[in-house]
Amino acid sequence: MTNLEQDTHKRDKENSQSEKEKKEKSREERLDEGLAESFPASDPPAVTREPIPKKD
């Protein structure tokens, strides 16, 4: 492999890694945005308790 081929291969590999990082960051940003939009939930969780007995 010539120096030119090695340089090209190295540059292609770096670009590939950079693209993967960008895609992963974009994915994380979309997940964060979706999470932020879904909370607080419009319907709070239901909590059931036994009634407190009245004192006479």
C-alpha positions as CSV (number, residue, x, y, z in Angstrom):
1,M,0.0,0.0,0.0
2,T,1.5,3.4,-1.0
3,N,1.6,6.4,1.3
4,L,-1.2,8.0,-0.7
5,E,-3.4,4.9,-0.3
6,Q,-2.6,4.8,3.5
7,D,-3.5,8.5,3.9
8,T,-6.7,8.0,2.0
9,H,-7.6,5.0,4.0
10,K,-6.9,6.8,7.3
11,R,-8.9,9.8,6.2
12,D,-11.8,7.7,5.2
13,K,-11.7,5.8,8.5
14,E,-11.7,9.1,10.4
15,N,-14.6,10.5,8.4
16,S,-16.5,7.3,9.0
17,Q,-16.0,7.6,12.8
18,S,-16.9,11.3,12.7
19,E,-20.2,10.5,10.8
20,K,-21.0,7.8,13.4
21,E,-20.4,10.2,16.2
22,K,-22.7,12.8,14.6
23,K,-25.4,10.3,14.0
24,E,-25.2,9.0,17.6
25,K,-25.3,12.6,19.0
26,S,-28.2,13.4,16.8
27,R,-30.0,10.3,18.0
28,E,-29.3,11.2,21.6
29,E,-30.6,14.7,21.1
30,R,-33.8,13.4,19.5
31,L,-34.3,11.0,22.5
32,D,-33.7,13.8,25.0
33,E,-36.1,16.0,23.1
34,G,-38.8,13.3,23.1
35,L,-38.3,12.6,26.8
36,A,-38.5,16.3,27.6
37,E,-41.8,16.6,25.7
38,S,-43.3,13.6,27.4
39,F,-42.7,14.7,31.0
40,P,-44.3,15.7,33.1
41,A,-46.9,13.3,32.0
42,S,-50.3,14.8,31.3
43,D,-52.0,12.2,33.5
44,P,-50.3,11.8,36.9
45,P,-49.9,8.3,38.1
46,A,-52.9,7.0,40.1
47,V,-52.2,6.5,43.8
48,T,-54.6,4.5,45.8
49,R,-54.7,4.4,49.5
50,E,-57.0,3.0,52.1
51,P,-59.1,5.7,53.7
52,I,-58.0,7.0,57.0
53,P,-60.5,6.0,59.6
54,K,-62.3,8.9,61.3
55,K,-61.8,9.4,65.0
56,D,-65.0,9.5,67.0
